[in-house]
Amino acid sequence: MFSWVAMAEGPISDPRETGFGRFQGADAASRDQIEPSAACMNQYIGLGALSLERRALVPPFSRLGRQGIRPILVDFFSGLAWESRARRTPREIDATTATTLLVLMSLLVGIAVSNQVLTGSRSLTTAREVAVTEAASIDVGAPPGFGLTNPSILENHFPIYIGNNSAFTSDNGVRRGTGAPADPYIISDWVIDGSLYPGAPALIWIESTNAYVVIQNNKIVNLYDANQWEGIQLGHYPEVLSTSHVTIRNNLIVNSGHAYGISVREGSSDVYIGANYVQLDATVDHLFGIEADRGVHDVTIFGNYVNAYTGGTFLTEGIHIGDIHIDDARRGTNVVATRNTVVNATAAGIASLSSTGTRIEANLVYNAYAVPKVVGPDYPRGITTGQNSVETLVVDNQIHSVHWGIQVGADRGRFASNFISDVDTAIYVVDNGTYAGATTFGETIYDTTYSGVASGGIRLPADFRGTVVDLGPGIRAADMSSALLSILGTATQISYTWSGDLLNLSATVGGVVLFDTEVTSETHNLAATWSGSIPTLKVTSLLPGGVTFELLAFGDVAFTGAGFLPSEKYSLTRTAPGSATPVLNTTSSSGNLAFTIPSQPARATFALLAEGVSDPSAPMSKPPVVTGTPGANGWYVSVVSVTLAATSPTGSTVTIAYRIDRGPWFTYTGPLSLGEGNHTLEYRASDAEGHLEAIRSLPLPVDVTNPIITGLAPTGRVTNPTASVSWTASDQVSGIAGYEVRIDNGSFQKIGATPSYSQFWSSRSHTVQVKAVDKAGHESVASTTFTVEPEFFGSGGLLQILPAALPVVALALLVASYVLLRSRRPDEPANAFLPPVEYETILPAELEEAAAESDELNPDDVGVYEFRPEDYRRDNHHDNNREDHREDHRPEDDRPSDYRLHLHGYPRDDSLPRGLRYDDSRPDDWRD
């Protein structure tokens, strides 16, 4: 069994199954071996590598026998085939040679890994530990504990079908229970492999029952067959059957390519689906992780983790509620999807159709493909409503990394307190008739938080008829255009409350307070409230010197305000292009205002202004005067001084307020001095007449310190001619912009922002200077001197060249072995080649036996020589009455080996014996 750290193609979405069976080195057949470990099931939130198990790899040689091993590496080393040169057939090789080859192969792999470690190179496939990002709130998404509770006790089982109450038997997987509410039937601890039952439409299937039953701790895998439709199914599509009182919890359904994970069909009721893990591997469109059909009632989907992955470009959904609308009577009712996590859905994370009163709450929905997957226009979507999913409640969900955060396409939905980020549009309300059943009457959208939106926060149709309360980013007191307020019917009270840098907009509609809050870049303490029967209000500016707004009201409207100029006279006028009609005059008391706006016949534009103020946000400040030494990239390299000035449009007394780096506001009294830091100065002027200009901003980055270089190496003696010069540099203010390097007596050369430099160094002394440059333009230089002295045979030099040399040597040995093997005939004796040993007793078994039968030869006195094919000569000589005889046949001979080997033996008494000859062309022909 091998232990693997999960290898992922991209950002990881699933805390327990990464890559969905597609691990480095894993194949499709082993996907069923990859499943969440028990430890991982208890660690949904956190960081760490996942240890997963898979089958042991088959060794590269498949058959081991007395005569040798048959290799199966047909494609080893770029198509190298182990086969006979003469007959082109798979070759038998002896165990010694096979072992040698395995050692050489291991050496190559080991040296490659060592070389990677020593040189810092990267392999083609990079392993990355799986990281799980903690949600912003522990109350959103599937809580820990989903998936199998005890995988160690699972037993194999065939598909389970129960069609009535009497079928709850042990043969059908029931472990215990009586079917009563307090003692339900338990179907648990089974593993069902769909690849073994390709014709089974559902692997656990219950229909037409009303006994209480719990389906738990079961594992269902490999649903790829075209006849497989559900992992677990209640009811029977397209029939409408009454199936009730079923709990489906803590099951694991993985590698579902053609089937829904869990399906609750029409007619089912009182169903709880909780803490299951479902992982798709969609090979068809419109595949769902968990599905509750139209016409289901009282279904709760809680705490499940659904990975709606597809390796292709198929449409998938994590949780699908309802279906194509047939008629109102067949809508689902009381379906709840709460605290589920849905990842990698390409169509919608959660979709609600043909239902009434569905609640989608506190779910976490996002995509985590390595490359964003787009399967069609405007996909993927986080949460979507449509097809007569009326009065759907979508609240407290977190959605990110999709196209549209929430798509709204059904009437009277309520969307509140959702957090949406990294999307094109946060909430997209479709035009009526965009698709079948798409209507958007009576929607209520409020308290939406969004960031990283490319196209906008909330998109509304031109004829939108609903209620929206939203404060978008970029709100300014002099420009309130980012505030969106749309009211269906009338509001009884509308308030803008600005406290510090928080602005809250609230509207009471139908007795319910709808609101939104935004963090602003300005700081104010202002409040304005309109009370009455108000169908339309749009505020365009909100300043101490005045408020401008559009209003449509049925009857009189009461206005109250706080934070205005104290004891100042204000006038309210009804304005139109080229004219202004006085409505009333009033005086503030300690900054508070209270008066009644009389009923108006139609929508009108109003201006509430302090006396003498025509434009409460008129600009007054002059350009600041900044003195200091400029550096690079807009930085100053000395302390700067800033002088502010302003004038009033009416000539009244001017006050300038300022703050530095979002700190507290101060009244400007003279030039400001700013030291080191990346500062931002904000300022605004006001006058006694009530003018208050918009906040102005001026960046003032100051860096007066040089960068620091430390750890420059190497120094002294160096034995590696390709040694890398490295260092550490820091700059606490502007940051390092880049480096330059000077070698010996050369000039400085820019090398980028990497704190190291490598080249081939000649065998002598070298001086390297490194210059660090920060973004403000400051420079620092450090120097090191070292001497290159190659030491190829010393311990240091040898260790340095080993990583590069050993793979070459090993490869050469492997190629030589291959050539040697190809030169032999398939029928050669396994020991035909012996090392060249002179006057040493090394005998093949047959030679030893023949020598033992000879009258004149002692087996211990028989010399053995090796004669090579290249010795094409006849050589006879005598030495002390000993005869060494070599006889070779030339290449034109008809034997594959192209030579004949004669072995002669002799006794120690120096008498000339008869020769004992072994003729290799006839292995069985021994004679003397």
Residue pairs with C-beta under 8 A, 6 or more apart in sequence:
1 53
1 54
1 55
1 56
2 53
2 54
2 56
2 57
3 51
3 52
3 53
4 23
4 24
4 25
4 26
4 51
4 52
4 53
4 54
5 49
5 50
5 51
5 127
5 129
5 130
6 12
6 18
6 19
6 23
6 49
6 50
6 52
6 129
6 130
7 18
7 19
7 23
7 24
7 125
7 127
7 128
8 18
8 19
8 128
8 130
8 370
9 19
9 22
9 370
10 368
10 369
10 370
10 371
11 368
11 369
11 370
12 18
12 130
12 131
12 132
12 368
13 307
13 309
13 343
13 344
13 366
13 367
13 368
13 369
14 20
14 279
14 305
14 307
14 343
15 40
15 43
15 44
15 45
15 46
15 50
15 130
15 132
16 36
16 37
16 40
16 41
16 50
16 147
16 277
16 305
17 34
17 35
17 36
17 254
17 277
17 279
17 307
18 50
18 130
20 31
20 254
20 255
20 279
20 281
20 307
20 309
20 311
21 28
21 30
21 31
21 32
21 34
21 254
21 255
21 281
22 31
22 311
23 34
23 52
23 54
24 125
24 127
25 54
25 57
26 34
26 54
30 54
30 55
31 221
31 222
31 254
31 255
32 193
32 195
32 221
32 222
32 254
32 255
33 53
33 54
33 55
34 52
34 53
34 54
35 52
35 148
35 151
35 219
35 252
35 254
36 147
36 148
36 252
36 277
37 50
37 51
37 52
38 148
38 150
38 151
38 152
40 50
41 144
41 145
41 146
41 147
41 148
41 149
42 144
42 145
43 132
43 144
44 132
44 141
44 142
44 143
44 144
44 145
44 146
44 305
45 132
45 134
45 135
45 138
45 144
46 132
46 134
47 129
47 131
47 132
48 129
48 130
48 131
48 132
49 129
49 130
50 129
50 130
60 71
60 72
60 73
60 76
60 102
60 105
61 69
61 70
61 71
61 72
61 73
61 98
61 102
62 70
62 72
63 69
63 70
67 92
67 94
67 830
68 92
68 93
68 94
68 95
68 97
68 98
68 830
69 92
69 93
69 95
69 98
70 90
70 92
71 82
71 90
71 91
71 93
71 98
73 80
73 82
74 81
74 82
76 82
77 814
80 818
82 90
82 91
82 93
82 821
83 89
83 90
83 91
84 91
84 822
84 825
84 826
85 822
85 823
86 825
86 826
86 896
87 826
89 826
91 821
91 826
92 826
93 101
93 821
94 830
97 817
97 821
100 817
101 814
101 817
104 810
104 813
104 814
104 817
105 814
107 806
107 810
108 807
108 810
108 811
108 814
111 802
111 803
111 806
111 807
111 810
112 807
114 803
115 121
115 803
115 804
115 807
116 122
116 123
118 803
119 803
135 141
135 364
135 398
136 398
136 419
137 398
139 339
139 362
139 396
140 339
140 362
140 363
140 364
140 396
140 397
140 398
141 339
141 340
141 341
141 362
141 363
141 364
141 398
142 275
142 303
142 304
142 305
142 339
142 340
142 341
142 364
143 303
143 339
145 250
145 275
145 303
146 250
146 275
146 276
146 277
146 303
146 304
146 305
147 250
147 252
147 275
147 276
147 277
147 305
148 154
148 217
148 219
148 250
148 251
148 252
148 277
149 216
149 217
149 250
150 189
150 217
151 219
151 252
153 189
153 217
154 189
154 190
154 191
154 217
154 218
154 219
155 189
155 190
155 191
156 190
156 191
156 192
156 193
157 173
157 190
157 191
157 192
158 192
158 197
159 192
159 197
159 200
159 202
159 203
159 204
159 205
160 172
160 173
160 187
160 190
160 192
160 203
160 204
160 205
161 167
161 172
161 202
161 205
162 168
162 172
162 205
162 206
162 207
162 209
163 207
163 208
163 209
164 208
164 209
165 179
165 209
165 210
165 211
167 209
168 174
168 177
168 179
168 185
168 209
168 211
168 213
172 187
173 187
173 190
173 204
174 185
174 186
174 187
175 186
175 187
175 188
175 189
176 185
176 186
177 183
177 184
177 185
177 186
177 212
177 213
177 214
178 185
179 185
179 211
179 212
179 213
180 212
181 212
181 245
183 212
184 211
184 212
184 213
184 214
184 245
184 247
185 211
185 212
185 213
185 214
186 213
186 214
186 216
187 204
187 213
187 214
187 215
187 216
187 218
188 214
188 215
188 216
188 217
188 218
189 217
189 218
190 218
190 219
191 218
191 219
191 220
191 221
192 203
192 204
192 218
192 219
192 220
192 221
193 221
193 222
194 200
194 203
194 220
194 221
194 222
194 223
194 224
194 225
194 228
194 231
194 259
195 221
195 222
195 224
195 225
197 203
198 225
198 227
198 228
199 225
199 227
200 227
200 228
201 227
201 228
201 229
201 230
201 233
202 228
202 229
202 230
202 231
202 232
202 233
202 259
202 263
203 220
203 223
203 228
203 230
203 231
203 232
204 215
204 218
204 220
204 231
204 232
204 233
205 230
205 232
205 233
206 213
206 215
206 233
206 234
206 243
206 246
207 233
207 234
207 235
207 236
207 241
207 243
207 265
208 236
208 241
208 242
208 243
209 243
209 244
209 245
209 246
210 242
210 243
210 244
210 245
211 245
212 245
212 246
213 245
213 246
213 247
214 246
214 247
214 249
215 232
215 246
215 247
215 248
215 249
215 251
216 247
216 248
216 249
216 250
216 251
217 250
217 251
218 251
218 252
219 251
219 252
219 253
219 254
220 231
220 232
220 251
220 252
220 253
220 254
221 253
221 254
221 255
222 255
223 231
223 253
223 255
223 256
223 257
223 258
223 259
224 255
224 257
224 258
224 281
224 283
225 258
226 258
228 258
228 259
229 258
229 259
229 260
229 263
230 259
230 260
230 261
230 262
230 263
231 253
231 256
231 259
231 260
231 261
231 262
231 278
232 248
232 251
232 253
232 261
232 262
232 263
233 260
233 262
233 263
233 265
234 243
234 246
234 248
234 263
234 264
234 265
234 268
234 271
235 241
235 243
235 263
235 264
235 265
235 266
235 267
235 268
235 293
236 265
237 263
237 265
237 266
237 293
238 266
239 265
239 267
240 266
240 267
240 295
241 265
241 267
241 268
242 267
242 268
242 269
243 265
243 267
243 268
243 269
244 268
244 269
244 270
244 271
245 270
246 268
246 270
246 271
246 272
247 271
247 272
247 274
248 262
248 271
248 272
248 273
248 274
248 276
249 272
249 273
249 274
249 275
249 276
250 274
250 275
250 276
251 262
251 276
251 277
252 276
252 277
253 261
253 262
253 276
253 277
253 278
253 279
254 277
254 278
254 279
255 279
255 281
256 278
256 279
256 280
256 281
256 282
256 287
257 280
257 281
257 282
257 283
257 284
258 283
258 284
258 287
259 287
260 287
260 288
260 289
260 290
260 291
261 276
261 278
261 279
261 280
261 288
261 289
261 290
261 306
262 273
262 276
262 278
262 289
262 290
262 291
263 288
263 290
263 291
263 293
264 271
264 273
264 291
264 292
264 293
264 296
264 299
265 293
265 296
266 293
266 294
266 295
266 296
266 330
267 295
267 296
268 293
268 296
268 297
268 299
269 296
269 297
269 298
269 299
270 297
270 298
271 292
271 296
271 298
271 299
271 300
272 299
272 300
272 302
273 290
273 299
273 300
273 301
273 302
273 304
274 300
274 301
274 302
274 303
274 304
275 302
275 303
275 304
276 290
276 304
276 305
277 304
277 305
278 289
278 290
278 304
278 305
278 306
278 307
279 306
279 307
279 309
280 287
280 289
280 306
280 307
280 308
280 309
280 310
280 316
281 309
281 310
281 311
282 308
282 309
282 310
282 311
282 312
282 314
282 316
283 310
283 312
283 314
284 314
285 314
285 315
286 315
286 316
286 317
286 347
287 308
287 310
287 314
287 315
287 316
287 317
288 308
288 316
288 317
288 318
288 319
288 320
289 304
289 306
289 307
289 308
289 316
289 317
289 318
289 319
289 342
289 345
290 301
290 304
290 306
290 318
290 319
290 320
291 319
291 320
291 321
292 299
292 301
292 320
292 321
292 322
292 332
292 335
293 322
293 323
293 332
294 322
294 323
294 324
294 325
294 326
294 330
294 331
294 332
294 353
294 354
294 355
295 330
295 331
295 332
296 332
296 335
297 332
297 333
297 334
298 333
298 334
299 332
299 334
299 335
299 336
300 335
300 336
300 338
301 319
301 321
301 335
301 336
301 337
301 338
301 340
302 336
302 337
302 338
302 339
302 340
303 339
303 340
304 319
304 340
304 341
305 340
305 341
306 318
306 319
306 340
306 341
306 342
306 343
306 345
307 343
307 344
308 316
308 317
308 318
308 342
308 343
308 344
308 345
308 346
308 349
309 316
309 343
309 344
310 316
310 344
310 346
310 373
313 346
313 373
313 375
314 346
314 375
315 346
315 347
315 375
315 376
315 379
316 344
316 345
316 346
316 347
317 345
317 347
317 348
317 349
317 350
317 351
318 340
318 342
318 343
318 345
318 348
318 349
318 350
318 365
319 337
319 340
319 342
319 349
319 350
319 351
320 348
320 350
320 351
320 353
321 332
321 335
321 337
321 350
321 351
321 352
321 353
321 355
321 358
321 360
321 389
322 331
322 332
322 335
322 352
322 353
322 354
322 355
322 358
322 387
322 389
323 353
323 354
323 387
324 353
324 354
324 387
325 331
325 353
325 354
325 387
325 388
325 437
326 354
328 388
330 354
331 354
331 355
331 356
331 388
331 390
332 354
332 355
332 356
332 358
333 355
333 356
333 357
334 357
335 352
335 355
335 358
335 359
336 358
336 359
336 361
337 350
337 358
337 359
337 360
337 361
337 363
338 359
338 360
338 361
338 362
338 363
339 361
339 362
339 363
340 350
340 363
340 364
341 363
341 364
341 365
342 349
342 350
342 363
342 364
342 365
343 349
343 365
343 366
343 367
343 368
344 367
344 368
344 369
344 373
345 365
345 367
345 380
346 367
346 373
346 375
346 379
346 380
347 375
347 379
347 380
347 381
348 380
348 381
348 382
348 383
348 384
348 407
349 363
349 365
349 366
349 380
349 381
349 382
349 383
349 399
349 402
350 360
350 363
350 365
350 382
350 383
350 384
351 383
351 384
351 385
351 386
352 358
352 360
352 383
352 384
352 385
352 386
352 389
352 392
352 410
353 385
353 386
353 387
353 388
353 389
353 410
353 437
354 387
354 388
354 389
355 388
355 389
355 390
355 392
356 389
356 390
356 391
357 391
357 392
357 393
358 389
358 392
358 393
359 392
359 393
359 395
360 383
360 392
360 393
360 394
360 395
360 397
361 393
361 394
361 395
361 396
361 397
362 395
362 396
362 397
363 383
363 397
363 398
364 397
364 398
365 382
365 383
365 397
365 398
365 399
365 400
365 402
366 382
366 399
366 400
366 401
366 402
367 373
367 380
367 401
367 402
368 401
372 401
373 380
374 380
374 403
378 403
378 404
378 407
378 428
379 403
380 402
380 403
381 402
381 403
381 404
381 405
381 406
381 407
382 397
382 399
382 400
382 402
382 404
382 405
382 406
382 420
382 423
383 394
383 397
383 399
383 405
383 406
383 407
384 404
384 406
384 407
384 409
385 392
385 394
385 407
385 408
385 409
385 410
385 413
386 407
386 409
386 410
386 430
386 435
386 437
386 438
387 409
387 410
387 436
387 437
387 438
388 410
388 411
388 437
389 410
389 413
390 410
390 411
390 412
390 413
391 411
391 412
391 413
391 414
392 410
392 413
392 414
393 413
393 414
394 406
394 413
394 414
394 415
394 416
394 418
395 414
395 415
395 416
395 417
395 418
396 416
396 417
396 418
397 406
397 418
397 419
398 418
398 419
398 420
399 405
399 406
399 418
399 419
399 420
399 421
399 423
400 420
400 421
400 422
400 423
400 452
401 422
401 423
402 423
403 423
403 424
403 425
404 423
404 424
404 425
404 427
404 428
405 418
405 420
405 423
405 425
405 426
405 427
405 428
405 450
406 415
406 418
406 420
406 426
406 427
406 428
407 428
407 430
408 415
408 427
408 428
408 429
408 430
408 440
408 443
408 445
409 429
409 430
409 434
409 435
409 437
409 438
409 439
409 440
410 437
410 438
410 439
410 440
411 439
411 440
411 441
411 442
411 443
412 441
412 442
412 443
413 443
413 444
414 443
414 444
415 427
415 443
415 444
415 445
415 446
415 448
416 444
416 445
416 446
416 447
416 448
417 447
417 448
417 449
418 427
418 448
418 449
419 449
419 450
420 426
420 427
420 448
420 449
420 450
420 453
421 450
421 451
421 452
422 451
422 452
423 450
423 452
423 453
423 454
424 453
424 454
424 455
425 453
425 454
425 455
425 456
425 457
425 458
425 459
426 448
426 450
426 453
426 456
426 457
426 458
427 445
427 448
427 450
427 457
427 458
427 459
428 459
429 440
429 443
429 445
429 458
429 459
429 460
429 461
429 464
429 466
430 438
430 440
430 461
431 438
431 440
431 461
431 462
432 438
432 439
432 440
432 441
432 461
432 463
433 439
440 461
440 464
440 465
440 466
441 465
441 466
442 465
442 466
442 488
443 464
443 466
443 467
443 468
444 466
444 467
444 468
444 514
445 458
445 466
445 467
445 468
445 469
445 470
446 467
446 468
446 469
446 470
446 514
446 515
446 516
447 469
447 514
447 515
447 516
447 517
448 457
448 458
448 470
448 516
450 457
451 473
457 470
457 472
457 473
457 484
458 468
458 470
458 472
458 484
460 466
460 468
460 484
460 486
464 486
465 488
466 486
466 488
467 486
467 487
467 488
467 489
467 507
467 509
467 514
468 484
468 485
468 486
469 484
469 485
469 505
469 506
469 507
469 514
469 515
469 516
470 483
470 484
470 485
470 505
470 516
471 482
471 483
471 484
471 503
471 505
471 516
471 517
471 518
472 482
472 483
472 484
472 518
473 482
473 518
474 482
474 521
475 482
475 483
475 503
475 518
475 520
475 522
476 520
476 521
476 522
476 694
476 695
477 498
477 522
477 524
477 526
477 541
477 542
477 543
477 617
477 692
477 694
478 541
478 543
478 616
478 617
478 693
478 694
479 540
479 541
479 694
480 539
480 540
480 541
480 542
481 540
483 505
483 538
483 539
485 494
485 505
485 507
485 537
485 538
487 507
487 509
487 534
487 535
487 536
487 537
488 509
489 509
489 510
489 535
490 509
490 533
490 534
490 535
490 554
491 507
491 508
491 509
491 534
491 535
491 537
492 508
492 509
492 531
492 532
492 533
492 534
493 506
493 507
493 508
493 529
493 530
493 531
494 505
494 506
494 507
494 508
494 529
494 530
494 534
494 537
495 504
495 505
495 506
495 507
495 527
495 528
495 529
495 530
496 503
496 504
496 505
496 526
496 527
496 528
496 529
496 539
496 542
497 503
497 504
497 506
497 526
497 527
498 504
498 520
498 524
498 525
498 526
498 527
498 542
498 563
499 525
500 523
500 524
500 525
501 519
501 520
501 521
501 522
501 523
502 517
502 518
502 519
502 520
503 517
503 518
503 520
504 515
504 516
504 517
505 515
505 516
505 517
506 513
506 514
506 515
507 513
507 514
507 515
508 514
521 695
522 694
522 695
523 665
524 542
524 544
524 563
525 562
525 563
526 542
526 543
526 544
526 561
526 562
526 563
526 564
527 560
527 561
527 562
527 563
528 539
528 542
528 547
528 559
528 560
528 561
529 559
529 560
529 561
530 537
530 551
530 553
530 557
530 558
530 559
530 597
531 557
531 558
531 559
531 560
532 553
532 554
532 555
532 556
532 557
532 558
533 553
533 554
533 555
534 551
534 552
534 553
534 554
534 557
535 552
535 553
535 554
536 550
536 551
536 552
536 603
537 549
537 550
537 551
537 552
538 549
538 550
539 547
539 548
539 549
540 548
540 549
540 550
541 547
541 548
541 616
541 617
543 616
543 617
543 690
543 692
544 563
544 564
544 565
544 591
544 610
544 616
544 686
544 690
544 692
545 565
545 609
545 610
545 613
545 616
545 617
545 686
545 689
545 690
545 691
545 692
546 570
546 607
546 608
546 609
546 610
546 613
546 616
546 690
547 561
547 607
547 608
548 605
548 606
548 607
548 608
548 616
549 605
549 606
550 603
550 604
550 605
550 606
551 557
551 597
551 600
551 603
551 604
551 606
552 600
552 602
552 603
552 604
553 597
553 599
553 600
554 599
555 599
556 596
556 597
556 598
556 599
557 596
557 597
558 594
558 595
558 596
558 597
559 593
559 594
559 595
559 596
559 597
559 608
560 592
560 593
560 594
561 592
561 593
561 594
562 591
562 592
562 593
563 591
564 570
564 588
564 591
564 592
564 593
564 610
565 588
565 591
565 610
565 690
566 588
566 589
566 590
566 591
567 587
567 588
567 589
567 590
568 587
568 588
568 610
568 611
568 690
569 585
569 586
569 587
569 610
569 611
570 585
570 586
570 587
570 588
570 593
570 608
570 609
570 610
570 611
571 582
571 584
571 585
571 586
571 608
571 609
571 611
572 582
572 583
572 584
572 585
572 586
572 595
572 597
572 606
572 607
572 608
573 580
573 581
573 582
573 583
573 606
573 607
573 609
574 580
574 581
574 582
574 583
574 600
574 604
574 605
574 606
575 581
575 605
575 606
575 607
576 604
576 605
580 607
583 597
583 598
583 606
584 595
584 597
586 593
586 594
586 595
593 608
597 606
609 616
609 690
610 616
610 689
610 690
611 689
611 690
612 650
612 652
612 689
612 690
613 689
613 690
613 691
614 649
615 649
615 691
616 690
616 691
616 692
617 691
617 692
617 693
617 694
618 649
618 691
618 693
619 693
619 694
620 646
620 647
620 648
620 649
620 654
620 685
620 686
620 687
620 691
620 693
621 644
621 645
621 646
621 656
621 683
621 684
621 685
621 693
621 696
622 644
622 645
622 646
622 647
624 642
624 643
624 644
624 681
624 683
624 698
625 642
625 643
625 645
626 640
626 641
626 642
626 698
626 700
627 640
627 641
628 636
628 638
628 639
628 640
628 641
628 702
629 636
629 637
629 638
630 636
630 637
631 637
631 703
631 776
631 777
631 778
632 737
632 775
632 776
632 777
633 734
633 737
633 775
633 776
633 777
634 699
634 701
635 701
635 702
635 703
635 734
635 775
635 776
635 777
636 700
636 701
636 702
636 703
636 776
637 702
637 703
637 704
637 776
637 777
637 778
638 702
638 704
639 673
639 674
639 675
639 676
639 702
639 704
640 673
640 674
640 700
640 702
641 671
641 672
641 673
641 674
642 671
642 672
642 673
642 674
642 681
642 698
642 700
643 671
643 672
644 656
644 658
644 668
644 672
644 683
645 656
646 654
646 656
646 685
646 693
647 654
648 654
648 687
648 688
648 689
648 691
649 687
649 689
649 691
650 687
650 689
650 691
652 687
652 688
652 689
653 687
653 688
654 685
654 686
654 687
655 667
655 668
655 685
655 686
655 687
656 667
656 668
656 683
656 684
656 685
657 665
657 666
657 667
657 668
657 683
657 684
657 685
657 686
658 665
658 666
658 668
658 672
658 681
658 682
658 683
659 665
659 666
659 681
659 682
659 683
660 672
660 674
660 679
660 680
660 681
660 682
661 677
661 679
661 680
662 680
662 682
668 683
672 681
674 681
674 700
674 702
675 702
675 704
676 702
676 703
676 704
676 705
676 733
677 701
677 702
677 733
678 699
678 701
678 702
678 733
678 734
679 699
679 700
679 701
679 702
680 697
680 698
680 699
680 700
681 697
681 698
681 699
681 700
682 695
682 696
682 697
682 698
683 695
683 696
683 698
684 692
684 693
684 694
684 695
684 696
685 691
685 693
686 692
686 693
701 734
701 776
702 733
703 731
703 733
703 734
703 774
703 775
703 776
703 778
705 731
705 732
705 733
705 778
706 731
706 774
706 778
706 779
706 780
707 729
707 730
707 731
707 736
707 772
707 773
707 774
707 778
707 779
707 780
708 729
708 730
708 731
708 772
708 780
709 727
709 728
709 729
709 770
709 772
709 780
709 781
709 782
710 727
710 728
710 729
710 730
711 726
711 727
711 728
712 725
712 726
712 727
712 768
712 770
712 782
712 783
712 784
713 725
713 726
713 727
713 784
714 723
714 725
714 784
714 786
715 784
715 785
715 786
716 786
716 787
717 786
717 787
717 789
718 761
718 786
718 787
718 788
718 789
719 788
719 789
719 790
719 791
719 794
719 796
719 797
719 800
720 788
720 800
721 760
721 761
721 762
721 763
721 788
721 790
722 758
722 759
722 760
722 761
723 758
723 761
723 786
723 788
724 756
724 757
724 758
725 741
725 756
725 757
725 758
725 768
725 770
725 784
726 755
726 756
726 757
727 755
727 756
727 770
727 782
728 755
729 736
729 739
729 755
729 772
729 780
730 736
731 772
731 774
731 775
731 778
733 774
733 776
734 774
734 775
734 776
734 778
735 774
735 775
736 753
736 772
736 773
736 774
736 775
737 753
737 773
737 774
737 775
738 750
738 751
738 752
738 753
738 773
739 750
739 751
739 752
739 753
739 754
739 755
739 757
739 770
739 771
739 772
739 773
740 748
740 749
740 750
740 751
740 770
740 771
740 773
741 748
741 749
741 751
741 757
741 768
741 769
741 770
741 771
742 748
742 749
742 768
742 769
742 770
742 771
743 759
743 766
743 767
743 768
744 766
744 767
748 769
748 771
751 757
757 768
757 770
761 788
762 788
763 788
763 789
763 790
764 787
764 788
765 785
765 786
765 787
765 788
766 785
766 786
766 787
766 788
767 783
767 784
767 785
768 783
768 784
768 785
768 786
769 781
769 782
769 783
770 781
770 782
770 783
770 784
771 779
771 780
771 781
772 779
772 780
772 781
772 782
773 779
790 797
791 797
791 798
792 798
792 801
824 832
824 897
825 896
825 897
828 897
829 844
829 923
831 844
832 920
833 866
834 842
834 864
834 866
835 866
836 865
836 866
837 864
837 866
838 863
838 865
839 863
840 863
840 864
841 859
841 860
841 862
841 864
842 864
843 851
843 859
843 862
843 864
844 918
846 918
846 923
846 926
847 862
847 864
847 903
847 916
847 918
847 926
848 859
850 916
850 918
850 926
850 928
851 857
851 858
851 859
851 862
851 905
851 916
852 859
854 905
854 916
854 928
856 907
856 913
856 914
857 905
857 906
857 907
857 913
857 916
857 928
858 907
858 908
861 905
861 906
861 907
861 908
862 903
862 905
862 906
862 916
863 884
863 903
863 904
863 905
863 906
864 903
865 884
865 886
865 903
867 886
867 888
867 899
867 901
867 902
869 888
869 897
869 898
869 899
871 886
871 888
871 899
872 888
872 890
872 891
873 886
873 888
874 886
874 887
874 888
875 884
875 886
876 883
876 885
877 884
880 910
881 910
881 911
881 912
882 906
882 910
883 904
883 906
883 912
883 915
884 904
885 902
885 904
885 915
886 902
887 900
887 902
888 899
888 900
889 895
889 898
889 899
889 900
890 898
891 898
893 899
895 921
897 920
897 921
899 920
900 919
900 920
900 921
901 918
901 919
901 920
902 915
902 917
902 918
902 919
903 916
903 917
903 918
904 915
904 916
904 917
905 913
905 915
905 916
906 912
906 913
907 913
914 928
915 928
916 926
916 928
917 926
917 927
917 928
918 926
919 925
